[in-house]
Amino acid sequence: MKILLLEDDVILQEIIEEYLVENSYEVESFYDGEKALDAIGENRYDLLLLDVNVPHIDGFEILSYLREIGNTTPVVYMTSLAGIDDLKKGFDLGADDYLKKPFELEELRARIEHIVRMYRLQEEIEFDGMKFIPKAHQIIIEDKMIEMRQKEAQVLEYFIRNTGKIISCDEIIENVWNDDNVPTHATIRTYIKNLRKMFNKEYFDNIKGEGYRFNIV
């Protein structure tokens, strides 16, 4: 599980990172919000641990922007801001949890584990000798790890959970996209084309005039 940690207190950052690494989490740490936001745009993280009062771009601004562009990565705030207004603001922006400083490291771990269970971040779907981890956007084929984009993973998950059913582009859009940025049918076809390239054999049948069917033989 890959975690982004944003904390401008150098000592606290080192303590948290060391603790999480010891508990088998992969951690990338940042001191200022601008660099953290750049990293989020370039990499995939399973969880974001954000302080609020950090240089350049604060934790609230980061989450507001991420939710605005449709990034749904779970977020836990770690902050000394203890007022009810700050707490409410964090949750209104889309935070998943709020941890007030100072806190015990075991409490942080417990909250992370709760989010893992809640979002099933470690769920694996096995099919045809492969492992698919939807929330991690990864497929494991013969010990080879294939990374995919978030929407590609969501499209593939929808097909796998509806194996054998003919699915139209409109159905995919309705069930995978939940924001105003609705894709065209051409975009859906591009996603399916990209998914086809990831496998050594054909799983997607093109049903002319109707859509696609995902088959596992």
N, C-alpha and C positions, 0 to 999 in steps of 0.2 A: 504494500500500500504506500503510495507516494503522497507526501504531505508538504505543502508550502507553509513555512513559518515566517510571519512578519512581526518582528519585535525589535525595537530600537534600543532596548536596554541590553548592552553587550553581554553582561554576566548572566542575566536571566535567559537570554537567547541560547547561550552555550549550555546552560543547565538543562533547558527544555529539549534542545536538540540531542544532547548526549543521552538523556533519559529515553527519548523516543527511539533512537537508534538501538539502544540496548534492548528495547522491546520489539525489535524486528521491523520497525518502520523506516522507510526511506525518506529523508528530510532534506529540503533545500531551504536555506535561511536567508532572509533579507532584512536590511535595517531601515530602508525607506520605501515608501509606497510606490513611487514611480518605477523603481527597478522591479519590485514585486509584480506590478501590473504588466510590465513588459514580459516577465517570465511566464505569467499566466497566459498571455497571448501566444507564446511560442511553445509551450509545453502542456502536457495533460497532468493534472493533479487529481487525486481522489478526495482530498480534503484541504481546506484553507484555514489556517489558524492565524487570525488577524488581530493585532493590537489596533487601537483607534488612533491615538495621538502619535503619529509617526511623521517624519519629514516628507515634504513635497506633496504627497497625495494621502489623505488620511483614510483609515479603514472603512469609514462610512461611505466615502466617495468611491472607493474601489468596489464595494458591494453594489452600490447603486448602479454603477456603470455595467458591471457584469450581468446583473439581472436584466438591465435594459437591453443588452445585446443577446439575451437568451442563454447565457452561461448559468447552468444550474448546479455547479459544483457546491457541495455542502460547505457551510462556513460556520466556524465557531469563533466568537469574539473573546479575546482575553484582554481585559481592560480594567483600569482603576476607576473608570467612570461608573459610579454606583447609583446615580439618580434614576428614578423611574422613567423620566423623559428620555434619557439615553438608552435605557433598556428597551423601551417601547420603540424608539427610532430604529434600533438594531433589528428587532423582529419585523417591524413594518417594511424594512428594506429587503427582507428575505433571509435573515440569519437563521441558522438551525439551532444554535445554542449560544449562551452568554455566560462567560466565566469571569467572576470578579476577582481581581488581584487584592491581596495575595491568595494563592490557592495551593493546595497540595498536588503534587505530581500524580498521585494515584487518582485524584478526582479528575484530572485532565484525561488520564488514560481511560477511566470509566466512561466519560462522555464521548470519547472517540469510539470506543467499542459499541456504545449505544447507537451512534450514527451509522457504524458499519452494519449493525443488525437492521436498523430502520431502513436503510437504503439498499440492503443486500449487496454491499460493495464487493463481497467476495464470492457471490453466487456464480457457479459454473454450469454451463449447459453443455452436455456431451452429445455429439452426434457423429456418426460415421467415423469413429476413431479419433475425433478432434475434440478439443475443449474450447468453448467460447465463453469469455468473461464479459458480459454486456457492459457493466459499469466501468470496467477498466479499458473498454474498447480494444480488446485483444483476442486473437485466435491463436491457439497452440496446435501446430500441425507437425507431428513427428519431432517434437522437441524444438521446433522453430517457432519463435514468437513473431506474429504479424500484428503491427499496430494499425488502427484505422481511425478515421475521424468519428466524432460523436454521433452525427446523424447516420453515417454508414452503419455504425453498431446498432443504432435504434431501428433502422430499416431491417437489418439482418435479423435482429431479435424478433421483430413482428412477423417476419416470414417463417422463422423456425417455430414460433408458437402457433402458427397457422399452417403447418405443413400439409400439403395436399390440397389446399383450398386455393381457388382462383382469386387473386387479389388485384383490384384495379389501382391505378395511380391515385384516384380520388380517395380510395379507402386508406391508402398509405398516408396521404397528406392529412386526412382527418384524424388518424390515430397516432401519428408520429410528431406532427407539428402542432404545437399548442400556443403559438404566438401569431402575430400579424404578418410575419415574414413568410407568407405562403409561397412554396416553390411552384414552378411550372411542371407540366408532365415531362418536358425535356430534361429538367433537372433530376426528376425521379429516375428516368431512364439512364442518366449518367451515373447515379449512385449504384444502380443495379449492374451496370457495365463494370464499374470499379470493383464491386463485390465479386463478380464472376472471375476477374483476373486473380483473385486471391486463392482460388482453389484449383486443384489439379484436374478436376472433372466438373461437368456441368450439373448444377443443382436447380437452375432457374429455367423453367419452360416458358416460352413466350406464347401466350394464347391470343391469337390475332383478334383484335377488336374488343378484348375483354380485360387483359392484364397479364399477370404472371402467376406461375404456380411453383412453389418450392418443393422439390421432391428429394427424399432420402431413400435410396434403394438399398 
